[in-house]
Amino acid sequence: MQWLDNKNYNLNCDLKDLDNKGFTNSTYHHDLSPSYISKNGQFQVFFIDIDDKNMKIEGQDKKFVINRIKTNSNEEVLEHILSTNDYNEMLKTTKGK
């Protein structure tokens, strides 16, 4: 996929699979990596291409960065939950508790 100046950005998974699992795109145009909201709306996952030059500059070495979406004083706040290279672990985590 094209992301910023990288024509071969690797999401480390198949977009069709994400759609089938109910994820929706939550990416802002200026984000360093694409992000998706889980089906239950509780989690935002950033999909890191660890071979991308921008991700290397940022020191990113995990493919999936999972944040819980919390609302404080009418404002959404992201709380880091997990960074992992394991797709199945990301899926299990984003199903909620």
C-alpha positions in Angstrom: 0.0 0.0 0.0 1.1 3.6 -0.5 1.7 5.5 2.8 3.3 8.9 2.8 6.4 8.5 0.6 6.6 4.7 0.9 4.9 3.0 -2.1 5.4 -0.4 -0.6 4.3 0.2 3.0 3.6 -3.2 4.7 0.6 -3.4 7.1 1.9 -6.8 8.2 -1.6 -8.2 7.4 -4.3 -8.3 4.7 -6.7 -5.4 4.6 -9.6 -7.7 3.6 -9.0 -9.7 6.7 -9.2 -6.6 8.8 -12.4 -5.6 7.1 -13.8 -9.1 7.8 -12.9 -8.8 11.5 -14.8 -5.4 11.7 -11.8 -3.0 11.9 -12.4 0.5 10.4 -9.8 2.9 9.2 -9.1 5.7 11.7 -6.0 7.2 10.1 -5.4 10.9 9.9 -3.5 12.1 6.8 -0.5 13.3 8.9 0.0 10.1 11.0 3.3 8.3 10.7 1.5 5.0 10.3 -2.0 3.8 9.4 -4.4 3.0 12.2 -7.6 1.1 12.6 -10.4 1.0 15.3 -11.5 -2.4 16.5 -15.0 -3.7 16.0 -16.0 -3.0 19.6 -14.6 0.6 19.4 -12.4 0.2 22.4 -9.0 -0.1 20.7 -7.0 1.7 18.1 -4.2 -0.2 16.5 -1.3 1.4 14.6 0.1 -0.8 11.9 3.9 -0.3 11.7 6.0 -1.2 8.8 9.2 -1.9 10.8 11.3 -1.7 7.6 9.9 1.8 6.7 12.6 4.5 7.0 10.3 6.8 9.0 9.5 4.0 11.5 13.2 3.2 11.9 13.9 6.9 12.7 11.2 6.7 15.3 12.7 3.5 16.8 9.6 1.4 16.1 10.4 -2.3 16.2 6.9 -3.8 16.8 4.4 -4.3 14.0 1.3 -3.6 16.0 0.8 -0.8 18.6 -2.4 -1.3 20.5 -4.0 1.5 22.5 -7.2 1.6 24.5 -9.5 4.5 23.7 -10.7 6.2 26.9 -12.9 9.3 27.3 -11.8 11.8 29.9 -13.7 15.1 30.2 -15.3 14.7 26.8 -11.9 14.1 25.2 -10.6 10.8 23.8 -7.3 9.7 25.3 -5.2 6.8 24.1 -3.7 4.5 26.7 -0.9 2.2 25.5 -1.9 -1.5 26.1 0.6 -3.6 24.1 3.1 -3.5 21.3 3.6 -6.8 19.5 4.9 -8.5 16.4 2.2 -11.2 16.6 -0.9 -10.6 14.5 -3.0 -13.2 16.5 -2.0 -11.6 19.8 -3.2 -8.2 18.4 -6.5 -9.7 17.4 -7.0 -11.4 20.8 -6.2 -8.2 22.6 -8.6 -6.0 20.6 -11.5 -8.3 21.2 -11.8 -6.6 24.7 -12.2 -8.1 28.1 
